[in-house]
Every structure is written in C-alpha cells, then in structure tokens.
C-alpha cells in the first residue's frame, strides 16, 4: 500500500501543472498571464512549453491509469490468494457469506464471485491504460480531436479502482482466519532451511548443513513453529515487519494528499463564490 501511495503522490506532482493558455499548442498573441491563472486554479506550476501541453495529453491520463494499475494488480493478487486459500483443500480463510453466491447447479457450492469479479476488474483497468496509449501514440504534434476519447477510460479507471478499494475493505472487515488449519499447514519440512541455519550458527558451513538436513528430513523435529517464524528478525521478515513505521509513513502520505485535495477544493469554492 505504501508503494502505491508513493506512486500516486509522484503522479500527482507530475501532472499538477496548469495547461491553460497553450491554445492548440502554439500559444496566443495576447498578453495573458498564465501564472496568474494557474495560481487562481490552485496548480503548483504552469505547464511548459505550450506545444508539450498538447503532446502530454494522453500521457498524463496514461500515467494516472498506470498508478491505478499498480493498485489493481495488488488487489488481483489479494483476491487470487483469498480464493485459493479459502478452498476446502486449504481452508485458511473463511470468506464472508455476503460476498459469495450459490452455484447454478451445485447446491453445496459457494462461489467467491465478488473476488473473482474484483480480480477481473484489474484487467479492465489495464486495458483502459492500453486504450489511452493506443489512441495517442501515433498522433502528430499539436491538438488532435482524438484526445477527447482519452477521458472516458481515465474516468472509468478511477471509478473502478475506487469501487474495488471499497469492496476489498468490506471483505477484510468480515474475513475470518482459521488458525487451526493454518497451524496444521506448518509442516516440519517448511522449517528445514531454518534448522540448517541453526547448524550454521554453531559453526557448520551451509553446504554441510544443507546436505545433513536433506538426509534427515524424516527425522526433523520442530517444537515451536512460532519461534522459527519470529526468529527471522532482519528488516522486512515475519519477525520484524516494521508495521508501525509503515503505518506512520502511510498516514503521513495520506495526510499530504488530503491536504492537497482540500487546498484544491478551497480554490474551487472560492472561484464559484466569486462567480456567484
């Protein structure tokens, strides 16, 4: 999530520039103040130069859709994992019944339809990205009417991603973890490498430790699986995920983006008030 927020933030900083005054890509012979207009509209800068204002159309939309693709790819992965690991063969998770439907012919079956559709939506957003890039990539410089067709894919991509985020949030609120099944899946062979590292800590070369464990797989004994998991203490591992620091960074990034949103909203409100 932190990665996706940073990508969105970088995307916003790139496209946060005012295009007004570029006309069809060659400017106008009037004494206009593009900076003044940019400030009135709450942009951080004026987009320069006027020709590239037109040439960046489609690229900016594609950049936003690329950012949304990152989010949807993660949700695709989450949906796929939840579908797989909630199957009876695994049973690690129990999906909320509100997000499952019955089968047309199998009375016992519960279909994870919402997650399957969510997984498919990620490909829809990806296709919208290629739709935009396909429209603009062979155009000559300057304004082309083709640009009008890049707006719908952009809007659709934003709406699909927003809806998908809301849905996965509701799924997680009701998702149940079957601790017993998860513990059963922690078979001793999973920890063979950890035990090999224990030998290494006592002075054995990893080559020899590897060979010894390979010969003794049937005799491996794991007394405390949680200890083996928590023993992984370097940054980013199960015993040291650094979730507090990640949460703080996420909150700071969200706060920054929200501040920009409110700033933009304030500018729009002032403009509307002045017009009235």
C-alpha positions in Angstrom: 0.0 0.0 0.0 2.8 2.4 0.9 4.4 1.8 -2.6 1.1 2.6 -4.3 0.5 5.8 -2.3 4.0 7.0 -3.2 3.4 6.3 -6.9 0.1 8.2 -6.7 1.8 11.1 -5.0 4.6 11.2 -7.6 2.0 11.1 -10.3 0.1 14.0 -8.8 3.3 16.0 -8.6 4.0 15.4 -12.3 0.5 16.3 -13.5 0.0 19.2 -11.1 0.6 21.9 -13.7 -1.8 24.3 -15.4 -2.2 23.8 -19.2 -4.4 26.8 -19.8 -3.2 29.4 -22.3 -1.5 26.9 -24.6 -4.3 27.1 -27.1 -3.9 24.4 -29.8 -0.3 24.0 -28.9 1.3 27.3 -30.1 0.1 29.9 -27.6 -1.8 33.1 -28.4 -0.7 36.6 -29.4 -2.4 38.2 -26.4 -0.8 39.5 -23.2 -2.2 36.7 -20.9 -0.8 35.8 -17.5 -0.7 32.0 -17.4 0.9 32.1 -14.0 -1.9 34.1 -12.5 -4.5 31.7 -13.9 -2.5 28.8 -12.6 -2.4 30.3 -9.1 -6.1 31.0 -9.2 -6.9 27.4 -10.0 -4.6 26.0 -7.3 -2.0 24.4 -9.5 1.6 24.3 -8.2 3.1 25.4 -11.5 2.4 26.3 -15.1 2.9 23.6 -17.7 5.7 24.5 -20.1 6.1 24.6 -23.1 2.8 25.2 -24.9 3.4 22.6 -27.6 4.2 19.9 -25.0 0.9 20.7 -23.2 -0.8 19.1 -26.1 1.7 16.4 -26.6 1.4 15.4 -22.9 -2.4 14.8 -23.3 -3.0 11.1 -23.1 0.4 10.7 -21.4 -1.0 12.2 -18.3 -4.1 10.1 -18.4 -2.0 7.0 -19.0 0.3 8.0 -16.1 -2.8 8.1 -13.8 -4.1 4.8 -15.1 -0.6 3.3 -14.7 -0.8 4.3 -11.0 -4.2 2.7 -10.7 -2.9 -0.4 -12.4 -0.4 -0.9 -9.5 -3.3 -0.7 -7.0 -5.4 -3.1 -9.0 -2.6 -5.6 -9.5 -2.3 -5.8 -5.7 -6.0 -6.4 -5.4 -5.8 -9.0 -8.1 -3.2 -10.8 -6.1 -5.1 -10.5 -2.8 -8.3 -11.7 -4.5 -6.5 -14.7 -6.1 -4.9 -15.7 -2.8 -8.1 -15.4 -0.8 -10.0 -17.5 -3.4 -7.3 -20.2 -3.4 -6.7 -20.3 0.4 -10.4 -20.3 1.3 -11.0 -23.5 -0.7 -11.7 -26.6 1.3 -8.4 -28.1 0.4 -6.7 -25.3 2.3 -9.4 -23.6 4.5 -7.0 -21.0 5.8 -9.7 -18.3 5.4 -13.5 -18.2 5.5 -14.9 -15.7 3.1 -17.9 -13.5 4.3 -21.1 -15.2 3.0 -22.3 -11.7 1.9 -19.6 -11.8 -0.8 -20.4 -15.3 -2.1 -23.2 -16.6 -4.2 -24.6 -20.1 -4.8 -23.9 -22.3 -7.8 -26.5 -22.7 -10.6 -26.3 -26.5 -10.3 -24.3 -27.4 -7.2 -26.3 -26.7 -4.0 -23.3 -27.1 -1.7 -21.1 -24.7 -3.5 -20.3 -21.1 -2.5 -18.8 -19.1 -5.3 -16.4 -16.2 -4.4 -18.0 -14.1 -7.1 -17.1 -10.7 -5.7 -13.4 -11.6 -5.5 -13.5 -13.2 -9.0 -15.0 -10.0 -10.4 -12.5 -7.9 -8.5 -9.7 -9.9 -10.0 -11.1 -9.4 -13.5 -11.5 -5.6 -12.9 -7.8 -5.3 -12.6 -7.5 -6.4 -16.2 -10.2 -3.9 -17.2 -8.1 -1.1 -15.7 -5.0 -2.4 -17.5 -6.9 -2.5 -20.8 -8.0 1.2 -20.2 -4.3 2.1 -19.9 -3.6 0.5 -23.2 -6.6 2.1 -24.7 -5.3 5.5 -23.9 -1.8 4.9 -25.0 -3.1 3.3 -28.2 -5.1 6.4 -29.0 -2.3 8.9 -28.6 1.0 7.2 -29.5 0.8 7.8 -33.3 -0.6 11.3 -33.3 1.3 14.2 -34.8 2.3 17.1 -32.5 -0.3 19.7 -31.5 -4.0 19.3 -30.9 -5.9 16.3 -32.3 -9.6 15.5 -31.8 -8.6 12.0 -30.8 -7.7 13.4 -27.3 -11.4 13.6 -26.4 -11.5 9.8 -26.4 -8.9 9.5 -23.6 -11.3 11.0 -21.0 -13.7 8.1 -20.6 -11.0 5.5 -20.0 -9.5 7.7 -17.4 -12.8 8.3 -15.6 -13.7 4.7 -15.8 -10.3 3.6 -14.4 -10.7 5.9 -11.4 -14.2 4.8 -10.7 -13.4 1.1 -11.0 -10.4 1.4 -8.6 -12.3 3.4 -6.0 -15.1 0.9 -6.0 -12.7 -2.0 -5.9 -10.9 -0.5 -2.9 -14.2 -0.1 -1.0 -15.2 -3.7 -1.8 -11.9 -5.2 -0.6 -12.1 -3.1 2.5 -15.5 -4.6 3.3 -14.2 -8.1 2.6 -11.4 -7.7 5.1 -13.8 -6.4 7.8 -15.6 -9.7 7.7 -12.8 -12.1 6.7 -12.1 -14.9 9.2 -8.8 -16.7 9.7 -8.9 -20.4 10.6 -6.0 -20.6 13.0 -6.2 -24.4 13.3 -5.9 -25.0 9.6 -3.0 -22.5 9.3 -1.1 -24.3 12.1 -1.7 -27.7 10.5 -0.2 -26.4 7.3 3.1 -25.5 9.1 4.6 -28.9 8.5 8.1 -29.6 9.6 9.6 -29.6 6.1 8.7 -25.9 5.8 11.4 -25.2 8.5 14.1 -27.4 7.1 16.1 -24.3 6.0 15.7 -22.7 9.4 17.1 -25.8 11.1 20.0 -25.7 8.6 20.7 -22.2 9.6 20.8 -23.3 13.3 23.7 -25.6 12.3 25.4 -22.6 10.6 25.1 -20.6 13.7 27.0 -23.3 15.5 29.9 -23.2 13.0 28.9 -25.6 10.3 29.2 -24.5 6.7 25.9 -24.0 5.0 26.9 -26.6 2.3 27.3 -29.3 5.0 24.2 -28.1 6.9 22.2 -28.3 3.7 23.4 -31.9 3.0 22.8 -33.1 6.5 19.2 -31.7 6.6 18.5 -33.2 3.2 19.4 -36.6 4.6 17.5 -36.2 7.8 14.2 -34.7 6.5 12.1 -37.5 8.0 13.7 -37.0 11.4 13.3 -33.2 11.7 11.6 -32.1 14.8 10.0 -28.7 15.2 9.0 -28.0 18.8 7.8 -24.4 18.3 6.8 -23.2 14.9 6.1 -19.7 16.1 9.6 -19.4 17.4 11.0 -20.3 14.0 8.8 -17.7 12.4 9.7 -15.0 14.9 13.4 -15.8 14.7 13.6 -14.1 11.4 14.5 -10.7 12.7 16.1 -8.8 9.9 14.1 -5.9 8.3 11.0 -7.0 6.4 10.8 -10.5 7.7 7.9 -12.1 9.7 9.6 -11.2 13.0 10.4 -7.7 12.0 7.8 -6.3 9.6 8.1 -2.8 10.9 4.3 -2.3 10.6 4.3 0.7 12.9 6.8 2.6 10.8 4.9 1.6 7.6 1.6 2.7 9.1 3.2 6.1 10.1 4.5 6.6 6.6 1.1 5.7 5.1 -0.6 8.2 7.4 1.8 11.0 6.5 1.5 10.4 2.8 -2.3 10.3 3.0 -2.3 13.4 5.1 -0.2 15.2 2.5 -2.5 14.1 -0.4 -5.6 15.0 1.7 -4.1 18.5 2.3 -3.7 19.0 -1.4 -7.2 17.8 -2.0 -8.6 20.3 0.5 -6.4 23.1 -1.0 -7.9 22.4 -4.4 -11.4 22.2 -3.0 -10.9 25.6 -1.3 -9.7 27.2 -4.6 -12.7 25.8 -6.5 -15.2 27.0 -3.8 -13.7 30.5 -3.9 -13.9 30.6 -7.7 -17.6 29.5 -7.6 -18.4 32.1 -4.9 -16.8 34.8 -6.9 -18.8 33.8 -10.0 -22.0 34.0 -8.0 
